[in-house]
């Protein structure tokens, strides 16, 4: 049996790479999760939700008042084709 030992740092780096690629994810039809990073916070990130409606869209939980949160949210909304 082979055992692979990895450092916590390498796992965190890999997770950050995966998260950087997947900012938005459709979790149900017309309901999307937008990952918003929380640098310096033990939570690491929060989930904002974007619900696409027939006439209006709804954004739930926009994150903290930090430039990083705003940038991630705008990037996620752009990926979804929303302004």
C-alpha positions in Angstrom: 0.0 0.0 0.0 1.3 3.4 -0.9 0.7 6.4 1.3 1.0 9.9 0.0 1.9 12.7 2.4 0.9 16.2 1.5 1.3 19.5 3.3 -1.6 21.7 4.4 -0.2 24.5 2.2 -0.3 22.4 -0.9 -4.0 21.4 -0.3 -4.9 25.1 0.4 -3.1 26.1 -2.9 -4.9 23.5 -4.9 -8.3 24.5 -3.3 -7.5 28.2 -4.1 -6.8 27.2 -7.8 -10.0 25.3 -8.0 -12.0 28.1 -6.5 -10.4 30.7 -8.8 -11.6 28.7 -11.7 -15.1 28.1 -10.4 -16.6 31.4 -9.2 -20.1 30.6 -10.3 -22.0 27.3 -10.3 -25.6 26.6 -11.2 -27.0 24.7 -8.3 -30.6 24.4 -9.5 -32.2 25.7 -12.7 -31.7 29.5 -12.8 -30.2 29.5 -9.3 -26.4 30.1 -9.1 -23.9 30.2 -6.3 -21.2 32.9 -6.5 -18.2 32.2 -4.3 -17.0 35.5 -2.7 -13.7 35.3 -0.9 -13.3 36.7 2.6 -9.6 37.4 3.0 -8.4 37.4 6.6 -11.7 35.9 7.8 -11.9 32.4 9.3 -14.9 31.7 7.0 -12.6 31.9 3.9 -15.6 32.7 1.6 -19.3 33.2 1.6 -21.9 32.1 -0.9 -23.9 34.7 -2.7 -26.9 33.5 -4.7 -28.1 34.8 -8.0 -31.6 33.8 -9.0 -32.5 34.5 -12.7 -36.2 35.4 -13.1 -38.4 35.9 -16.1 -38.7 39.7 -15.5 -36.3 40.5 -12.7 -33.3 38.8 -11.1 -32.5 38.6 -7.4 -29.1 38.7 -5.7 -28.9 37.4 -2.2 -26.0 38.2 0.2 -23.5 40.5 -1.5 -20.7 39.9 1.0 -18.7 42.3 3.1 -17.9 45.9 2.2 -14.4 45.0 0.9 -12.9 45.6 -2.6 -12.1 41.9 -2.9 -15.8 41.0 -2.3 -17.0 43.5 -4.8 -14.6 42.4 -7.5 -15.5 38.7 -7.0 -19.2 39.5 -7.1 -18.9 41.6 -10.2 -16.8 38.9 -11.9 -19.4 36.3 -11.0 -22.3 38.4 -12.3 -20.3 39.1 -15.5 -19.9 35.3 -16.0 -23.7 35.0 -15.7 -24.3 37.7 -18.2 -25.9 40.1 -15.6 -25.0 43.7 -15.0 
